[in-house]
Amino acid sequence: YEVLASLEAAQGRAVDAQAGVRGFTATRVERFLEPYADADRDVARELARLRRLTADNPSQQRRLDTLEARLRRVFTHLDSAVALARA
C-alpha cells in the first residue's frame, strides 16, 4: 500500500506541475509556477522513497528506472514550455 500511495503522490505532483505550467503559459502569471517548482522536488522525493520501498524487488526497480526516465522527459518538456513562454 505504501508503494501505491507513493506512486499516486508522484503522479499527482506531476499533474500539478503540468497544470501550473499550462496556467503560466496562458496567463504569464508567475504564481502559477509554484506547483511546478515544488513538484520537481516532491517527485524526486517520492522516487527515492519508492526505491527504498522496492529495494528487494529487481523487477520493480527496473520499472522505476522507466518511470524516472519518463518523468524526466515530462519535466524537460515543461522546462522548455516555461522558457518559451518567458521568451
PyMOL commands that set and color helices and strands:
alter all, ss='L'
color gray80, all
select helices_A, chain A and resi 2-27+30-53+58-86
alter helices_A, ss='H'
color red, helices_A
deselect
rebuild
show_as cartoon
